[in-house]
Amino acid sequence: MFIYNFNIGKLKKIFIAIITSVLVILTIIFVFYLINNPRKSFTKDECSPPEVIEIPVANYTNFLNDCYKNLDNYLR
């Protein structure tokens, strides 16, 4: 019966070569993915315009008083 003893150094080199080649291939795929996709797909910059409330002069003091007493309602 023939038993072949693998050299540990040779197996280690083969394992490192396979892992390195897989990492290089994955890096190349990732770089091509980043280059081919536009930046807008990564960022969601869509913001709704803020609600602007007109305060009449007659209710200005009441509005400030209400804001002071119920501050949690105005902060989001």
Distance bins in CASP14 RR format, pairs under 12 A and 6 or more apart:
PFRMAT RR
TARGET T0000
AUTHOR 0000-0000-0000
RMODE 2
METHOD distances of the structure
MODEL  1
4 10 0 0 0 0 0 1 0 0 0 0 0
4 11 0 0 0 0 0 1 0 0 0 0 0
5 11 0 0 0 0 0 1 0 0 0 0 0
6 12 0 0 0 0 0 1 0 0 0 0 0
6 13 0 0 0 0 0 1 0 0 0 0 0
6 14 0 0 0 0 1 0 0 0 0 0 0
6 15 0 0 0 0 0 1 0 0 0 0 0
7 13 0 0 0 0 1 0 0 0 0 0 0
7 14 0 0 0 0 0 1 0 0 0 0 0
8 14 0 0 0 0 0 1 0 0 0 0 0
8 15 0 0 0 0 0 1 0 0 0 0 0
9 15 0 0 0 0 1 0 0 0 0 0 0
9 16 0 0 0 0 1 0 0 0 0 0 0
9 17 0 0 0 0 0 1 0 0 0 0 0
10 16 0 0 0 0 0 1 0 0 0 0 0
10 17 0 0 0 0 0 1 0 0 0 0 0
11 17 0 0 0 0 0 1 0 0 0 0 0
11 18 0 0 0 0 0 1 0 0 0 0 0
12 18 0 0 0 0 0 1 0 0 0 0 0
12 19 0 0 0 0 0 1 0 0 0 0 0
13 19 0 0 0 0 0 1 0 0 0 0 0
13 20 0 0 0 0 0 1 0 0 0 0 0
14 20 0 0 0 0 0 1 0 0 0 0 0
14 21 0 0 0 0 0 1 0 0 0 0 0
15 21 0 0 0 0 0 1 0 0 0 0 0
15 22 0 0 0 0 0 1 0 0 0 0 0
16 22 0 0 0 0 0 1 0 0 0 0 0
16 23 0 0 0 0 0 1 0 0 0 0 0
17 23 0 0 0 0 0 1 0 0 0 0 0
17 24 0 0 0 0 0 1 0 0 0 0 0
18 24 0 0 0 0 0 1 0 0 0 0 0
18 25 0 0 0 0 0 1 0 0 0 0 0
19 25 0 0 0 0 0 1 0 0 0 0 0
19 26 0 0 0 0 0 1 0 0 0 0 0
20 26 0 0 0 0 0 1 0 0 0 0 0
20 27 0 0 0 0 0 1 0 0 0 0 0
21 27 0 0 0 0 0 1 0 0 0 0 0
21 28 0 0 0 0 0 1 0 0 0 0 0
22 28 0 0 0 0 0 1 0 0 0 0 0
22 29 0 0 0 0 0 1 0 0 0 0 0
23 29 0 0 0 0 0 1 0 0 0 0 0
23 30 0 0 0 0 0 1 0 0 0 0 0
24 30 0 0 0 0 0 1 0 0 0 0 0
24 31 0 0 0 0 0 1 0 0 0 0 0
25 31 0 0 0 0 0 1 0 0 0 0 0
25 32 0 0 0 0 0 1 0 0 0 0 0
26 32 0 0 0 0 0 1 0 0 0 0 0
26 33 0 0 0 0 0 1 0 0 0 0 0
27 33 0 0 0 0 0 1 0 0 0 0 0
27 34 0 0 0 0 0 1 0 0 0 0 0
28 34 0 0 0 0 0 1 0 0 0 0 0
28 35 0 0 0 0 0 1 0 0 0 0 0
29 35 0 0 0 0 0 1 0 0 0 0 0
29 36 0 0 0 0 0 1 0 0 0 0 0
30 36 0 0 0 0 0 1 0 0 0 0 0
30 37 0 0 0 0 0 1 0 0 0 0 0
31 37 0 0 0 0 0 1 0 0 0 0 0
33 41 0 0 0 0 0 1 0 0 0 0 0
33 42 0 0 0 0 0 1 0 0 0 0 0
34 41 0 0 0 0 0 1 0 0 0 0 0
34 42 0 0 0 0 1 0 0 0 0 0 0
37 43 0 0 0 0 0 1 0 0 0 0 0
39 45 0 0 0 0 1 0 0 0 0 0 0
40 46 0 0 0 0 1 0 0 0 0 0 0
50 76 0 0 0 0 0 1 0 0 0 0 0
51 74 0 0 0 0 0 1 0 0 0 0 0
51 76 0 0 0 0 0 1 0 0 0 0 0
53 59 0 0 0 0 0 1 0 0 0 0 0
53 60 0 0 0 0 0 1 0 0 0 0 0
53 63 0 0 0 0 1 0 0 0 0 0 0
53 66 0 0 0 0 0 1 0 0 0 0 0
53 67 0 0 0 0 0 1 0 0 0 0 0
53 74 0 0 0 0 1 0 0 0 0 0 0
54 60 0 0 0 0 0 1 0 0 0 0 0
54 63 0 0 0 0 0 1 0 0 0 0 0
55 61 0 0 0 0 0 1 0 0 0 0 0
55 62 0 0 0 0 1 0 0 0 0 0 0
55 63 1 0 1 0 0 0 0 0 0 0 0
55 64 0 0 0 0 1 0 0 0 0 0 0
55 66 0 0 0 0 0 1 0 0 0 0 0
55 67 0 0 0 0 0 1 0 0 0 0 0
56 62 0 0 0 0 1 0 0 0 0 0 0
56 63 0 0 0 0 1 0 0 0 0 0 0
57 63 0 0 0 0 0 1 0 0 0 0 0
59 65 0 0 0 0 1 0 0 0 0 0 0
59 66 0 0 0 0 1 0 0 0 0 0 0
59 67 0 0 0 0 0 1 0 0 0 0 0
60 66 0 0 0 0 0 1 0 0 0 0 0
60 67 0 0 0 0 0 1 0 0 0 0 0
61 67 0 0 0 0 0 1 0 0 0 0 0
61 68 0 0 0 0 0 1 0 0 0 0 0
62 68 0 0 0 0 0 1 0 0 0 0 0
62 69 0 0 0 0 0 1 0 0 0 0 0
62 70 0 0 0 0 0 1 0 0 0 0 0
63 69 0 0 0 0 0 1 0 0 0 0 0
63 70 0 0 0 0 0 1 0 0 0 0 0
63 74 0 0 0 0 0 1 0 0 0 0 0
64 70 0 0 0 0 0 1 0 0 0 0 0
64 71 0 0 0 0 0 1 0 0 0 0 0
64 74 0 0 0 0 0 1 0 0 0 0 0
65 71 0 0 0 0 0 1 0 0 0 0 0
66 73 0 0 0 0 1 0 0 0 0 0 0
66 74 0 0 0 0 1 0 0 0 0 0 0
67 73 0 0 0 0 1 0 0 0 0 0 0
67 74 1 0 1 0 0 0 0 0 0 0 0
67 75 0 0 0 0 1 0 0 0 0 0 0
68 74 0 0 0 0 1 0 0 0 0 0 0
END
